[in-house]
């Protein structure tokens, strides 16, 4: 034990715990502190356990520790039972916690990995009634697939971590890749030398690159088109199957009227409303009261035999007191004065019937679910051995019409039977009330005799005669009333028996039809749910496919426009290539003089010569202009001065004429008129 404590203390003093314990301080830890140490060590394994036990609920703490140890697959010693282990863990027993700490420190790395994997590999428990939903089942299947994929990926990751490559293999791979690189570089250089002397090289390379990209895209589009075509074929086949199922379901629904469906839905809604709003709250309150009582009993200390006897005597006394109060109430209040008593009785009868019917409905629903499961298994077996035997077409219509007629007859008889049962219940209750009234009268007489008392034989005899006379009258009235009620009850019983005898064959015929109707209704609801789910899935899938088709068509139109543009550019480039080939043929082949058309080279050479000649002429003109620039500038200045002088003389002449007379200008002549 000391070696175990030494090992635990040494590990706790190391990083990341850094507790600074010694054997004495560790051994003197309280229960709460020891559990906190265990929680800290578990938090190192799984960070979700990093909590303060002082603020944690004890039950939650116990569940957390047990669940964590279960995930880590800790097994206590064979000498420790499960109950003792749980109790010792809750109480912080050193003999329980010390082995756990030692085991955790010995297997820390493996436990970290196990806790990490438990987050993803421990499956969530889903009840079977929830898994019956198609969407939940699909999600749970996807959840299982993801768990399996996680297992495979984790396994591959561990294999890659554990695998090691030799240096020689890596060097060989590097040498091989370098040789391949040299080969590729040489091929690139050779291709560059080939295309080096070709004119318009860059444009041709760009065109070839674009052509290659478009061919790859065309191939990709073709593959995508093929995949979409296959998916479309699958979708069309699925739509055909669903349309066939829809057709069959519509044929199966022939004869179902909206009024009947609404009536059935209203009945189901009323029943479910009663169960939810009245029956279940009462049951919940009852269960809560029982739980409160049990908790109260559990919180009380254990009772001995004497205390139990005292409680039983107290309960008996309270029951006697209650009975006395009930008798006193019946003696003081005359039931005949209560006008609402029959209605209260009917309400109580109806309430009891509703409760009984609700309980029967719950039992029948549970039985129905079990029978439906068994029926589905039988149908699957029958499907395997004999195929589908469901009525279809005209046979099903005739069967539904026949079933509808019998159902109306059954409903009418059931209503009559319910009325008779209600009437019989009222009469039975009336008989009980009359009997209770007679008993009350007798008790009243006894009380009155006890209160008044008797004096002497004559008084006693007279009183006895009076009482016997009154009793005889009461017995006579009671006998007449009971005889009338007995006759009425007998008559009602005979009528009920006759009605039952009349209804027996009809009910016997109706029972298998009702079972068949319930089977068909359940099957219809199931198929309707499947149809609705499938229709919704198809609509979403169809919308998605339509959107994808529109996108693909838009891509196809864009690709076609690019294709036509590239084709036109290719034609233009081909024409240019033809011109270049013709030019090369003329240049290399030395075309004969008989060919009057000049080559492009000759035309360009002639244009170059003409431009050079024009350039020389312009240079000569430029030189002449530079040589004569000074003289011509001086001459330009002289002419400018002369122009200014003449303009000045003209202005002076005009001013002189204006001062000496008027100048008339007409037909090219000027006339001066003196003033």
VENTAKA-V749025 format. One record per residue. RES is the residue in one letter. PSI is psi as a letter, one per 40 degrees, with the letter a starting at -180 (NA if undefined). OMEGA is omega in whole degrees, -180 to 180 (999 if undefined). D_FIRST is the distance of its C-alpha to the first C-alpha in Angstrom with 2 decimals. Layout:
{{RES:PSI:OMEGA:D_FIRST} {RES:PSI:OMEGA:D_FIRST}}
This chain:
{{X:d:-180:0.00} {X:d:178:3.83} {X:d:178:5.46} {X:d:179:5.06} {X:d:178:6.32} {X:d:-179:8.66} {X:d:-179:9.98} {X:d:-180:10.67} {X:d:179:12.30} {X:d:-180:14.29} {X:d:179:15.56} {X:d:179:16.53} {X:e:179:18.39} {X:i:174:20.38} {X:i:11:23.54} {X:e:-175:24.41} {X:d:176:21.87} {X:f:-175:22.24} {X:d:-178:20.17} {X:f:177:19.93} {X:i:162:16.60} {X:i:-175:14.65} {X:d:-177:11.33} {X:d:-179:13.48} {X:d:179:15.65} {X:d:-180:13.12} {X:d:-179:11.35} {X:e:179:14.99} {X:i:176:16.20} {X:i:-180:18.42} {X:d:-179:18.52} {X:d:179:21.29} {X:d:180:19.75} {X:d:177:16.51} {X:d:177:18.89} {X:d:177:20.99} {X:d:178:18.26} {X:d:178:17.76} {X:d:179:21.59} {X:d:179:21.96} {X:d:177:19.80} {X:d:177:21.85} {X:d:175:24.96} {X:d:177:24.31} {X:d:-179:24.38} {X:h:-176:27.34} {X:e:-180:29.32} {X:e:180:30.50} {X:e:-178:27.23} {X:g:-178:27.97} {X:i:175:28.65} {X:h:-175:28.08} {X:e:180:26.41} {X:d:179:28.32} {X:e:-178:31.57} {X:i:178:30.48} {X:h:-177:31.34} {X:d:180:28.36} {X:d:179:29.80} {X:d:179:30.39} {X:d:180:26.89} {X:d:180:25.45} {X:d:-179:27.92} {X:d:-179:27.18} {X:d:-180:23.42} {X:d:180:23.96} {X:d:179:26.83} {X:d:178:24.98} {X:d:176:22.08} {X:d:178:24.88} {X:d:180:26.68} {X:e:177:23.69} {X:f:176:23.24} {X:h:-180:19.61} {X:h:177:18.88} {X:i:-178:16.18} {X:i:-179:14.92} {X:d:-180:17.76} {X:e:-178:16.43} {X:h:178:16.75} {X:i:-178:20.41} {X:d:-180:22.15} {X:d:179:23.19} {X:d:179:19.79} {X:d:179:18.39} {X:d:-179:21.35} {X:d:179:21.14} {X:d:178:17.46} {X:d:180:18.29} {X:d:-178:21.35} {X:e:180:19.78} {X:f:-179:16.92} {X:h:-178:14.17} {X:d:-180:10.70} {X:e:178:9.45} {X:d:-173:12.31} {X:d:-180:12.53} {X:d:176:9.17} {X:d:178:9.70} {X:d:179:13.28} {X:d:179:12.85} {X:d:180:11.03} {X:d:179:13.84} {X:d:-179:16.42} {X:d:-180:15.77} {X:d:-173:15.87} {X:f:-172:19.14} {X:d:-176:20.76} {X:d:179:24.21} {X:d:-179:24.59} {X:d:175:23.59} {X:d:178:26.17} {X:d:180:28.76} {X:d:178:27.93} {X:d:177:28.22} {X:d:-180:31.46} {X:d:-179:32.86} {X:d:178:31.93} {X:d:-175:34.34} {X:e:-174:37.18} {X:e:177:36.28} {X:h:-174:35.05} {X:i:177:38.39} {X:h:179:39.81} {X:h:179:40.53} {X:h:179:44.28} {X:i:-177:45.93} {X:d:-179:48.58} {X:d:176:51.33} {X:d:179:50.79} {X:e:179:50.66} {X:e:176:54.08} {X:h:-175:55.61} {X:d:-179:57.01} {X:d:179:55.98} {X:d:178:52.39} {X:d:178:52.23} {X:d:178:53.63} {X:d:180:51.09} {X:d:175:48.24} {X:d:177:49.62} {X:d:177:49.81} {X:d:177:46.20} {X:d:180:45.18} {X:d:179:47.29} {X:d:177:45.70} {X:d:179:42.21} {X:d:177:43.39} {X:d:177:45.03} {X:d:178:41.87} {X:d:-178:39.97} {X:d:-179:42.69} {X:d:179:42.89} {X:d:178:39.14} {X:d:178:39.17} {X:d:179:42.13} {X:d:178:40.50} {X:d:178:37.38} {X:d:179:39.71} {X:d:178:41.72} {X:d:-177:38.70} {X:d:-178:37.45} {X:i:-180:40.95} {X:h:178:42.46} {X:i:-179:46.14} {X:i:180:47.48} {X:d:-179:49.64} {X:d:179:52.52} {X:d:179:52.75} {X:d:178:52.74} {X:d:178:55.46} {X:d:178:57.51} {X:d:179:57.32} {X:d:179:58.39} {X:d:179:61.31} {X:d:180:62.42} {X:d:177:62.41} {X:d:177:64.39} {X:d:177:66.99} {X:d:178:67.34} {X:d:179:67.72} {X:d:179:70.52} {X:d:-179:72.31} {X:d:179:72.18} {X:d:179:73.46} {X:d:179:76.35} {X:d:179:77.30} {X:d:179:77.31} {X:d:179:79.53} {X:d:178:81.90} {X:d:177:82.24} {X:d:177:82.86} {X:d:180:85.66} {X:d:-175:87.23} {X:e:-176:87.39} {X:d:-175:88.20} {X:e:-180:92.03} {X:h:177:92.10} {X:i:-179:93.53} {X:f:-174:91.59} {X:d:-177:88.42} {X:d:179:85.99} {X:d:179:87.56} {X:d:179:87.46} {X:d:178:83.79} {X:d:179:82.93} {X:d:179:84.95} {X:d:178:83.29} {X:d:179:79.81} {X:d:179:80.66} {X:d:179:82.11} {X:d:178:78.98} {X:d:-180:76.81} {X:d:177:79.11} {X:d:177:79.04} {X:d:178:75.25} {X:d:178:75.31} {X:d:178:77.96} {X:d:178:75.79} {X:d:178:72.80} {X:d:178:75.00} {X:d:177:76.29} {X:d:179:72.77} {X:d:178:71.85} {X:d:179:75.06} {X:d:178:74.27} {X:d:179:70.77} {X:d:178:72.28} {X:d:178:74.92} {X:d:179:72.33} {X:d:179:70.35} {X:d:178:73.63} {X:d:178:74.47} {X:d:-180:71.12} {X:d:178:71.60} {X:d:177:75.13} {X:d:178:73.95} {X:d:177:71.27} {X:d:178:73.91} {X:d:178:76.17} {X:d:180:73.48} {X:d:176:72.73} {X:d:177:76.44} {X:d:177:76.79} {X:d:178:73.94} {X:d:178:75.56} {X:d:179:78.87} {X:d:180:77.35} {X:d:176:75.60} {X:d:176:78.87} {X:d:180:80.67} {X:d:-178:78.03} {X:e:180:78.50} {X:h:179:82.27} {X:e:179:83.35} {X:h:-177:80.59} {X:i:178:82.50} {X:d:-179:81.14} {X:d:178:82.03} {X:d:179:79.99} {X:d:179:77.01} {X:d:179:77.25} {X:d:179:77.58} {X:d:178:74.52} {X:d:177:72.55} {X:d:178:73.74} {X:d:179:72.65} {X:d:179:69.22} {X:d:178:68.96} {X:d:180:69.99} {X:d:-180:67.51} {X:d:177:64.65} {X:d:178:65.74} {X:d:-178:65.71} {X:d:-175:62.29} {X:d:-172:60.83} {X:d:-176:62.61} {X:d:-173:62.89} {X:d:-176:60.83} {X:d:176:57.52} {X:d:177:57.44} {X:d:180:58.09} {X:d:179:55.32} {X:d:178:52.94} {X:d:179:53.93} {X:d:180:53.49} {X:d:179:50.01} {X:d:177:49.08} {X:d:178:50.41} {X:d:179:48.46} {X:d:178:45.28} {X:d:179:46.03} {X:d:-180:46.67} {X:d:177:43.47} {X:d:177:41.47} {X:d:178:43.29} {X:d:-179:42.54} {X:d:-180:38.89} {X:d:179:38.64} {X:i:176:40.29} {X:i:-179:38.33} {X:h:-177:38.57} {X:i:175:42.04} {X:a:-179:43.08} {X:d:-179:46.11} {X:d:179:48.37} {X:d:178:47.65} {X:d:178:48.37} {X:d:179:51.62} {X:d:178:52.60} {X:d:179:52.04} {X:d:178:54.05} {X:d:178:56.90} {X:d:178:56.87} {X:d:179:57.06} {X:d:179:59.92} {X:d:179:61.78} {X:d:178:61.47} {X:d:178:62.75} {X:d:179:65.71} {X:d:178:66.50} {X:d:179:66.46} {X:d:178:68.80} {X:d:179:71.14} {X:d:178:71.24} {X:d:179:72.05} {X:d:179:74.83} {X:d:179:76.23} {X:d:178:76.24} {X:d:-179:78.07} {X:d:-178:80.55} {X:d:-178:81.37} {X:h:179:81.55} {X:h:-179:84.10} {X:d:-179:82.77} {X:d:180:86.34} {X:e:-179:86.54} {X:h:-178:83.57} {X:d:-178:85.17} {X:e:-177:81.89} {X:d:180:80.30} {X:d:-180:81.38} {X:d:176:80.03} {X:d:179:76.72} {X:d:178:76.58} {X:d:178:77.40} {X:d:179:74.78} {X:d:179:72.18} {X:d:-179:73.27} {X:d:179:73.08} {X:d:178:69.64} {X:d:178:68.35} {X:d:180:69.97} {X:d:179:68.40} {X:d:179:64.94} {X:d:-180:65.47} {X:d:179:66.89} {X:d:177:64.00} {X:d:177:61.48} {X:d:179:63.58} {X:d:178:63.77} {X:d:179:60.00} {X:d:-179:59.64} {X:d:178:62.46} {X:d:177:60.96} {X:d:177:57.68} {X:d:-180:59.70} {X:d:179:61.85} {X:d:179:58.93} {X:d:-180:57.66} {X:d:179:61.22} {X:d:176:61.72} {X:d:178:58.66} {X:d:179:59.89} {X:d:179:63.38} {X:d:176:62.18} {X:d:178:60.51} {X:d:179:63.73} {X:d:178:65.78} {X:d:177:63.71} {X:d:179:64.19} {X:d:178:67.88} {X:d:-180:68.13} {X:d:-173:66.76} {X:d:-171:69.09} {X:e:180:72.26} {X:a:-176:72.26} {X:h:-178:73.18} {X:f:-179:75.39} {X:h:178:75.72} {X:i:-177:79.25} {X:i:172:80.98} {X:b:-176:84.25} {X:d:178:87.02} {X:d:180:85.10} {X:d:178:82.38} {X:d:179:85.03} {X:d:180:86.77} {X:d:180:83.51} {X:d:178:82.59} {X:d:178:86.06} {X:d:179:85.84} {X:d:179:82.37} {X:d:178:83.65} {X:d:179:86.51} {X:d:178:84.32} {X:d:178:81.82} {X:d:178:84.61} {X:d:-180:85.74} {X:d:179:82.20} {X:d:-180:81.77} {X:d:179:85.07} {X:d:179:84.21} {X:d:177:80.74} {X:d:178:82.33} {X:d:180:84.74} {X:d:178:81.95} {X:d:179:79.91} {X:d:179:82.99} {X:d:179:83.58} {X:d:179:79.96} {X:d:179:80.15} {X:d:178:83.43} {X:d:177:82.07} {X:d:179:79.08} {X:d:-180:81.44} {X:d:178:83.62} {X:d:179:80.69} {X:d:177:79.51} {X:d:177:83.09} {X:d:179:83.17} {X:d:179:79.92} {X:d:180:81.37} {X:d:177:84.58} {X:d:178:82.66} {X:d:179:80.57} {X:d:178:83.81} {X:d:179:85.39} {X:d:178:82.40} {X:d:178:82.58} {X:d:179:86.31} {X:d:178:85.65} {X:d:178:82.92} {X:d:177:85.32} {X:d:-180:88.03} {X:d:179:85.72} {X:d:180:84.59} {X:d:177:88.21} {X:d:-180:89.29} {X:d:180:86.51} {X:d:-176:87.45} {X:d:-178:91.25} {X:i:180:91.32} {X:i:179:94.46} {X:h:177:97.30} {X:i:-178:99.49} {X:d:-177:100.09} {X:d:-180:102.66} {X:d:179:100.31} {X:d:-179:97.53} {X:d:179:99.87} {X:d:-180:101.20} {X:d:180:97.71} {X:d:178:96.63} {X:d:-180:99.70} {X:d:-180:99.04} {X:d:-180:95.43} {X:d:177:96.36} {X:d:178:98.95} {X:d:-179:96.56} {X:d:178:93.93} {X:d:178:96.50} {X:d:-180:97.41} {X:d:179:93.79} {X:d:179:93.13} {X:d:178:96.19} {X:d:-180:95.10} {X:d:179:91.57} {X:d:179:92.90} {X:d:-178:95.06} {X:d:-179:92.21} {X:d:178:89.78} {X:d:179:92.42} {X:d:-179:93.08} {X:d:179:89.38} {X:d:178:88.84} {X:d:-180:91.78} {X:d:179:90.51} {X:d:179:86.98} {X:d:178:88.46} {X:d:179:90.64} {X:d:179:87.71} {X:d:178:85.62} {X:d:179:88.47} {X:d:179:88.85} {X:d:179:85.15} {X:d:179:85.24} {X:d:179:88.31} {X:d:178:86.69} {X:d:178:83.54} {X:d:178:85.75} {X:d:-177:87.50} {X:e:-175:84.28} {X:d:180:82.44} {X:d:180:83.97} {X:d:179:83.67} {X:d:179:80.01} {X:d:177:79.47} {X:d:-174:81.04} {X:d:-176:79.25} {X:d:178:75.72} {X:d:178:75.42} {X:d:178:77.21} {X:d:178:74.75} {X:d:178:71.83} {X:d:178:73.56} {X:d:178:74.19} {X:d:178:70.55} {X:d:-180:69.55} {X:d:179:72.10} {X:d:179:71.06} {X:d:179:67.40} {X:d:179:68.39} {X:d:179:70.70} {X:d:180:68.03} {X:d:-179:65.57} {X:d:178:68.19} {X:d:177:69.33} {X:d:178:65.82} {X:d:-180:65.54} {X:d:180:68.99} {X:d:179:68.24} {X:d:-179:65.03} {X:d:180:66.86} {X:d:178:69.84} {X:d:178:67.70} {X:d:179:65.88} {X:d:179:69.24} {X:d:179:70.77} {X:d:179:67.99} {X:d:179:68.01} {X:d:178:71.83} {X:d:179:71.88} {X:d:179:69.40} {X:d:178:71.48} {X:d:178:74.67} {X:d:178:73.22} {X:d:179:72.11} {X:d:178:75.56} {X:d:178:77.24} {X:d:179:75.11} {X:d:177:75.88} {X:d:177:79.58} {X:d:177:79.57} {X:d:179:77.89} {X:d:178:80.46} {X:d:178:83.33} {X:d:180:81.92} {X:d:178:81.45} {X:d:178:84.98} {X:d:177:86.48} {X:d:-180:84.60} {X:d:180:85.72} {X:d:178:89.38} {X:d:178:89.18} {X:d:178:87.71} {X:d:178:90.33} {X:d:177:93.10} {X:d:178:91.68} {X:d:178:91.45} {X:d:179:95.13} {X:d:178:96.07} {X:d:178:94.11} {X:d:177:95.76} {X:d:178:99.18} {X:d:177:98.27} {X:d:177:97.08} {X:d:178:100.39} {X:d:178:102.28} {X:d:179:100.28} {X:d:178:100.93} {X:d:179:104.63} {X:d:177:104.71} {X:d:178:103.02} {X:d:178:105.51} {X:d:-177:108.40} {X:d:-177:107.00} {X:d:-172:106.24} {X:e:-179:109.09} {X:g:-175:111.92} {X:i:-177:113.50} {X:i:-178:117.26} {X:d:-180:119.75} {X:d:179:120.83} {X:h:-174:117.60} {X:d:-179:118.90} {X:h:179:115.51} {X:i:177:113.87} {X:i:179:110.30} {X:d:178:107.73} {X:d:179:107.56} {X:d:179:111.33} {X:d:179:111.28} {X:d:178:108.54} {X:d:178:110.39} {X:d:179:113.63} {X:d:179:111.86} {X:d:179:110.27} {X:d:179:113.74} {X:d:180:115.29} {X:d:177:112.60} {X:d:177:112.99} {X:d:178:116.80} {X:d:179:116.35} {X:d:178:113.96} {X:d:179:116.53} {X:d:180:119.24} {X:d:177:117.07} {X:d:178:116.27} {X:d:178:120.05} {X:d:179:120.75} {X:d:179:118.03} {X:d:179:119.60} {X:d:180:123.07} {X:d:179:121.72} {X:d:-180:120.07} {X:d:-176:123.31} {X:e:-173:125.48} {X:d:-176:123.00} {X:d:-179:124.66} {X:d:-178:128.24} {X:d:175:127.32} {X:d:177:125.34} {X:d:178:128.41} {X:d:179:130.64} {X:d:179:128.25} {X:d:179:128.50} {X:d:180:132.31} {X:d:178:132.50} {X:d:179:130.15} {X:d:178:132.35} {X:d:179:135.45} {X:d:179:133.89} {X:d:180:133.10} {X:d:179:136.69} {X:d:179:138.26} {X:d:179:136.07} {X:d:177:137.12} {X:d:-180:140.79} {X:d:179:140.39} {X:d:180:138.94} {X:d:179:141.72} {X:d:-180:144.39} {X:d:178:143.01} {X:d:179:142.91} {X:d:179:146.54} {X:d:-179:147.70} {X:d:180:145.98} {X:d:-176:147.79} {X:e:-179:151.26} {X:a:-177:151.37} {X:h:-179:149.68} {X:h:176:148.72} {X:h:179:149.11} {X:h:178:147.44} {X:i:178:148.58} {X:f:175:149.20} {X:e:-179:148.13} {X:i:178:150.51} {X:h:-179:150.07} {X:h:180:152.79} {X:h:178:152.89} {X:h:-178:154.57} {X:i:-179:155.63} {X:NA:999:155.45}}
